[in-house]
Amino acid sequence: MSLCVLEDVWKTYTLGDVRVDVLRGVSLSIEPGEFTAVMGPSGSGKTTLMNILGCLDVPSDGRYILAGKDVTHMSDDELSRMRSEYIGFIFQSFHLLPYATALENVLLPTLYVERRLDGRRKRAMELLALVGLGDRAGFKPSQLSGGQQQRVAIARALMNAPRIILADEPTGALDSGTAKDIMNLLTELNRQGTTVVVVTHDPEVAGYARRIVKVRDGVVVEDTETASKAGERPVHDALLA
Amino acid sequence: MMRFWLKAADAWRAVRAYRLRAVFCSLSVALGVGAITIIVAATEGAYKQAYDMVDRFGPDALLIFGESEEARATGRREKNITVEDVEALRQAFPTAYLVVPMSNRGDMIVAYRNRKHSTRLTGTTADYSRSWSWPVTEGRDLTEQDVKGLRNVALVGRTIVQELFPDEDPIGKSIFVRNLAVQVVGVLEERGSTGPGHNLDDRIVMPITTAMKKILNEKDRVQAVRMRFVDAKRMEHFEAEVRSFLRKRHGLQEGQPDDFRIVSPREIVKFLVALTGSLVVFIGVTGLLSLVVAGFVLANLFLLSVNERIPEIGVRRSVGARRGDILLQFLTEAVTLTAVGGVLGFGIGVLGGPLLKHAAQFPMHFSWKAFAVGMMTATLVGVVFGMQPARKAAAVHPIEAVRKGS
């Protein structure tokens, strides 16, 4: 079963009496375990597409089904629940709480889940270790480099064990060396089974993905599978192809 | 429950992070709460003092003065209650277990050997001690025989003992009251004062017959009657009965004012509470004003804070926070700040209260009630004035999280 299914999705904004169609009939499905890059110039609608994929926004028309659940007409609270259960976000400017430590930032998503909280600290520490910051748990964001902050943000995105990681220009605020580290980390996470969608205009970043969806003027203009820069495709994927 | 504490800890981190906001919000609330604390303490103090006085006065007692309101106001001396009135009251009110006439006179010189002291003389019947619930600690009370026989005996208060008998046992000693030689038979327990110039212990008590005939030159007029009733719950009823009884005896027509005055426990409470009332109103208005100002300070600083923290709110929403979670978070922050202000305010009240007590002779009583009212007010300010910014925060759209920049 597909993890995300967009069926003829439209998104229309009305500014005064001007109607702007940002998305004009996008159909797309994302399978579990994929590493997809959504590319396009600014104004192409790729960010809106990501907002809808991440349940931050809903389609004006068409349908979006996430993990078998139709989220098109969900209430605000239900959308929050979907985000909390299925989605981990990574943002261009990290968006860590400035007054909280790395560990507290990683723990943030657990404040809003209904699940039991046992072992949350242990899991958060493990995730910090996974992103290479096991010794920085007590540091505030201001005491960390940009790359380290983004690693904390990745650990935060993983905290609730999401089905999909949505990264919006994850390397946009980083130098190229650090950007490489972050992309390698995302590739590694994907190799371990996490579905990753990266929104970017940077071909270098898109090069890590195995599928590239190009968006222009609110429609998908190209959808191609590529050989990942990071190595071979997993065996089971090759068998299915 | 655990999640509640986690969220509280989360709010507490934010509270500490934005220090300037925290300081201004809690300080402004503290001032208002300080004023409220003082009000509650003053009100409680007044009631406590009133009830202490009622207790001493006797919750089941009435005191009837033989002068009209008008005479009292103009300082004219009237004595409209006669010895016969007292006897008639005794006959007519079997529900009164004590009916004790009194005659008082101030500036009475008492002397023992070469010591002199000016005090207040109270002439009364037997059972003075019982009628005022005022124990005789040494010697004995006045008796029926003392009264009937016009004996020259007296009870003395602590102050007299200190003034005339600094290192002697006063019992059995002979003192002069004006020119009359009187034997001290008992000493009254220490009572303290009810205010400046009202030292209750500065008095001498004698049989009313002796006092009237041999010192005051009165034939049949007494100054006051004290009555105690068996049922303290029906004092209003008894007061009305006594009033109509005396009006009838004095032949007063309808429309004519009383030519006597009845003091009841209820009236004492009313008087003290009214005294406190004006100050309470003054501090109350000040306190409420400062709380409203504090509220606006809070609301504005929180609005600024919400604007500044839009990315944070977006991120919280993106990781699953519902609108209600955000609302609750900002309300928790607001209430945390006002609660801190409440605690500070109680401190201000406790420190400032004694100053007021000192300056204005004001009774103060700090209890958990003053603290509770202060904290409740503080919380209320937090909720009421934190609501609008919190709603604004909750309305921030989650896509704010993905806005570039910042």
Boltz contact constraints between the chains, C-beta under 6 A:
constraints:
  - contact:
      token1: [A, 51]
      token2: [B, 399]
      max_distance: 6.0
  - contact:
      token1: [A, 56]
      token2: [B, 398]
      max_distance: 6.0
  - contact:
      token1: [A, 56]
      token2: [B, 399]
      max_distance: 6.0
  - contact:
      token1: [A, 57]
      token2: [B, 399]
      max_distance: 6.0
  - contact:
      token1: [A, 77]
      token2: [B, 322]
      max_distance: 6.0
  - contact:
      token1: [A, 80]
      token2: [B, 320]
      max_distance: 6.0
  - contact:
      token1: [A, 80]
      token2: [B, 322]
      max_distance: 6.0
  - contact:
      token1: [A, 83]
      token2: [B, 320]
      max_distance: 6.0
  - contact:
      token1: [A, 84]
      token2: [B, 320]
      max_distance: 6.0
  - contact:
      token1: [A, 89]
      token2: [B, 318]
      max_distance: 6.0
  - contact:
      token1: [A, 93]
      token2: [B, 406]
      max_distance: 6.0
  - contact:
      token1: [A, 95]
      token2: [B, 311]
      max_distance: 6.0
  - contact:
      token1: [A, 95]
      token2: [B, 315]
      max_distance: 6.0
  - contact:
      token1: [A, 97]
      token2: [B, 312]
      max_distance: 6.0
  - contact:
      token1: [A, 99]
      token2: [B, 13]
      max_distance: 6.0
  - contact:
      token1: [A, 99]
      token2: [B, 17]
      max_distance: 6.0
  - contact:
      token1: [A, 100]
      token2: [B, 13]
      max_distance: 6.0
  - contact:
      token1: [A, 108]
      token2: [B, 319]
      max_distance: 6.0
  - contact:
      token1: [A, 109]
      token2: [B, 319]
      max_distance: 6.0
  - contact:
      token1: [A, 109]
      token2: [B, 320]
      max_distance: 6.0
  - contact:
      token1: [A, 111]
      token2: [B, 6]
      max_distance: 6.0
  - contact:
      token1: [A, 112]
      token2: [B, 320]
      max_distance: 6.0
  - contact:
      token1: [A, 112]
      token2: [B, 321]
      max_distance: 6.0
  - contact:
      token1: [A, 112]
      token2: [B, 325]
      max_distance: 6.0
  - contact:
      token1: [A, 168]
      token2: [B, 402]
      max_distance: 6.0
